[in-house]
Amino acid sequence: MSINKRTFRLNSLLREVISEVIRSDVKNPNIHELLTVTEVDISRDLHSAKVYISVIGPQSEKDKTLKALQSASGYVGVTAAKKVTLRYFPQLTFKLDESVEKHMQIDELLNKINIDKNPQ
């Protein structure tokens, strides 16, 4: 099995497990309920992983959720490690994934351009 395939499968597995742990085990009122773990990017040495999250809501909610997840990263890691068998469970770092909003902004701009081009 190639490293890329293994890394892809590991990232996918970690995304599912971390998402489940945040949803069911982390009890922090500062974590917004409209949160999605969009991607996990584990390092080559498998000791650290960036967890990208998307939060629907105002920037203040995103910042509050990110801060709460960063403070709970140890708990999330320990709880997720119980559900996945790995020699070393990576240290988690949470980051905001802004790609969903950027896509929405681009779609909105394209729609405006189409409306301006083809007024009815």
Beta strands, then each sheet from edge to edge (+ up, - down):
strand 1: 35-42
strand 2: 48-55
strand 3: 91-96
sheet 1: 1+ 2- 3-
end
